[in-house]
């Protein structure tokens, strides 16, 4: 079966992509905004891309309005984030 991503709606592309890697690991990415407010967001689109230099990639979508999500805004403002791997108890919830 072949899919032409140029012609598929974004929601259909997303569904195909999330089905490519199963099971996907889940992480809570924590950031802090300029006022010191902590944000924790669940992510399944993340991976390690290298160790020298260390590179972690986060796949962060925009809000339906096209606005950036809090995680993106916070990372751009502070240049920092933490990837927290979840255990089975959290993942089950």
ABEGO torsion letter per residue (X at the ends): XBBBAAABBAAAAAAAAAAABOBBBBBBBBBBBAAGBBBBBBBABBBBAEAOBBBBBBBBBBBAAGBBBAAAAAAAAAGBBBBBBBBAAAAAX
